[in-house]
């Protein structure tokens, strides 16, 4: 039981650290975050995600709503 709690605490600290790094680094201008999800674009690219593709999808959805 203690091991499960330790794992959850470690996961919480890891995710919290990434979000805190994202907020601090983007607010100070060290990193860019195009899609405003508090994960720096550099980290998204490292894991194979393209942040500009998400932004393009959001814009195309808005254009579809406007054209209807």
The 8 nearest C-alpha neighbors of each residue, nearest first, counted from 0:
[[1, 3, 2, 4, 5, 6, 7, 8],
 [2, 0, 4, 3, 5, 6, 7, 8],
 [1, 3, 5, 0, 4, 6, 7, 8],
 [4, 2, 6, 0, 5, 1, 7, 8],
 [3, 5, 1, 7, 6, 2, 8, 0],
 [4, 6, 2, 8, 3, 7, 9, 1],
 [5, 7, 9, 3, 4, 8, 2, 10],
 [8, 6, 10, 4, 9, 5, 11, 3],
 [7, 9, 11, 5, 6, 10, 12, 4],
 [8, 10, 6, 12, 7, 11, 5, 13],
 [11, 9, 13, 7, 12, 8, 14, 6],
 [12, 10, 8, 14, 9, 13, 15, 7],
 [11, 13, 15, 9, 10, 14, 16, 8],
 [14, 12, 10, 16, 15, 11, 9, 17],
 [15, 13, 17, 11, 16, 12, 10, 18],
 [14, 16, 12, 18, 13, 17, 11, 19],
 [17, 15, 19, 13, 14, 18, 12, 20],
 [16, 18, 20, 14, 15, 19, 21, 13],
 [17, 19, 21, 15, 20, 16, 37, 22],
 [20, 18, 16, 22, 21, 17, 15, 23],
 [21, 19, 17, 23, 18, 22, 24, 16],
 [22, 20, 18, 37, 38, 24, 19, 39],
 [23, 21, 19, 25, 20, 24, 37, 26],
 [22, 24, 20, 26, 21, 25, 19, 27],
 [23, 25, 29, 27, 21, 30, 26, 22],
 [26, 24, 30, 28, 27, 22, 23, 31],
 [25, 27, 23, 28, 24, 22, 29, 21],
 [26, 28, 24, 25, 29, 23, 30, 22],
 [27, 29, 25, 26, 30, 24, 31, 23],
 [30, 28, 24, 27, 25, 31, 26, 23],
 [29, 31, 25, 24, 28, 39, 32, 40],
 [32, 30, 25, 39, 40, 33, 29, 28],
 [33, 31, 39, 40, 35, 34, 25, 30],
 [34, 32, 35, 31, 50, 51, 40, 54],
 [33, 35, 32, 36, 54, 50, 53, 51],
 [36, 34, 32, 37, 33, 38, 39, 31],
 [35, 37, 38, 34, 32, 39, 33, 21],
 [38, 36, 21, 35, 18, 22, 39, 32],
 [37, 39, 21, 36, 18, 40, 32, 42],
 [40, 38, 32, 41, 21, 42, 31, 30],
 [39, 41, 43, 32, 42, 31, 44, 50],
 [40, 42, 44, 39, 43, 45, 30, 31],
 [43, 41, 45, 44, 40, 39, 46, 38],
 [44, 42, 40, 48, 46, 45, 41, 47],
 [43, 45, 47, 48, 41, 46, 42, 49],
 [46, 44, 42, 43, 47, 41, 48, 40],
 [47, 45, 43, 44, 48, 42, 41, 49],
 [48, 46, 44, 45, 43, 49, 42, 50],
 [49, 47, 43, 44, 46, 50, 45, 52],
 [48, 50, 52, 51, 44, 47, 43, 53],
 [51, 49, 53, 52, 40, 48, 34, 54],
 [50, 52, 54, 53, 49, 55, 33, 34],
 [53, 51, 55, 54, 50, 49, 56, 48],
 [54, 52, 56, 55, 50, 51, 57, 49],
 [53, 55, 51, 57, 52, 56, 34, 58],
 [54, 56, 52, 58, 53, 57, 59, 51],
 [57, 55, 59, 53, 58, 54, 60, 52],
 [58, 56, 54, 60, 55, 59, 53, 61],
 [57, 59, 61, 55, 56, 60, 62, 54],
 [58, 60, 62, 56, 61, 57, 55, 63],
 [61, 59, 63, 57, 62, 58, 56, 64],
 [60, 62, 58, 64, 59, 63, 65, 57],
 [61, 63, 59, 65, 60, 64, 66, 58],
 [64, 62, 60, 66, 65, 61, 59, 67],
 [65, 63, 61, 62, 67, 66, 60, 59],
 [64, 66, 62, 63, 67, 61, 60, 59],
 [65, 67, 63, 64, 62, 61, 60, 59],
 [66, 64, 65, 63, 62, 61, 60, 59]]
